[in-house]
């Protein structure tokens, strides 16, 4: 991993590079030692709960906050280090926010061409026409933003952000103001255009599904730090901690203490390699990690079906174990059991994880 001191001496690189980024608001440290590398044509997602530092990182990259520690390079050019900062308007960064931020007094064409004032008129008009065509808004060139739907405004915001041919696109919860169906459509259209243009993109979101659908790489943040980076498949298969394990949806969690190399929970004994006897741990079992069958084996763990729900191809069940614990199960195949019926429960090790726990068991 490069350091901030060596970043400027490396050969010219494209895309975004962030090294050792840290930031405080007063005495409160909001981000700590952030490293990012977003190559051209890739979409990276910063995900995490509110207040974890995601938007602060975007603001530092865009130049909307004064950098305190670390270094930022965009398109092979260092734009910020302590004591040095390229102004936001000269960083060649495109920005898209949740509220679109279109200029109400300018037409659609005027909004898209706003950042092209230094270009010859004919070139500017040709660029605006081309971008409006790409986003399917060419026939709205003369209308004003207040007459457009949310999805149409989002398309205009994208065209405006792309107009100056930015070296980097930053999206801050850019699709969250749209309804669910429209959000997916506009998001897919936006990402397709960014991929087509090869624009490196950093998307901030708290939506796990959104990150999984669009991110070439996901950077999971908690408490101002990136706790794990990788593809969605890598984070799903090998979550680094409790937060990442629960990132993909609700999970079953059990606090317990290791004994004889295993972590006993109501669903059975889970192997706990690397933990000493007496270590407090938390076991995470994904709902899809519960394998269910109609009760036949007297030695198997048993549970009573207390709730079931069908959501298209997914079948959700709640089960009450012998000690009264209620757990969640998720299946792709229906299980022919009725409410109140007993089932056998086995664990799929691929969906079971053990982590240190500082709390009481």
Secondary structure, 3 states (H helix, E strand, C coil): CCCHHHHCCCCCCCCEEEEEEEEEECCEEEEEEEEEEECCCCEEEEECCCCCCHHHHHHHHHCCCCCCEEEEEECCEEEEECCEECCHHHCCEEEEECCCCCCCCCEHHHHHCHHHCCCCHHHHHHHHHHHHHHCCCHHHCCCEHHHCCHHHHHHHHHHHHHCCCCCEEEEECCCCCCCHHHHHHHHHHHHHHHHHHCCCEEEEECCHHHHHHHCCEEEEEECCEEEEEECHHHHHHCCCCHHHHCCCCCEEEEEEEEECCEEEECCEEEECCCCCCCCEEEEEEEHHHEEEEECCCCCCEEEEEEEEEEECCEEEEEEEECCCCEEEEEECCCCCCCCCCEEEEEECHHHEEEEECCCCC
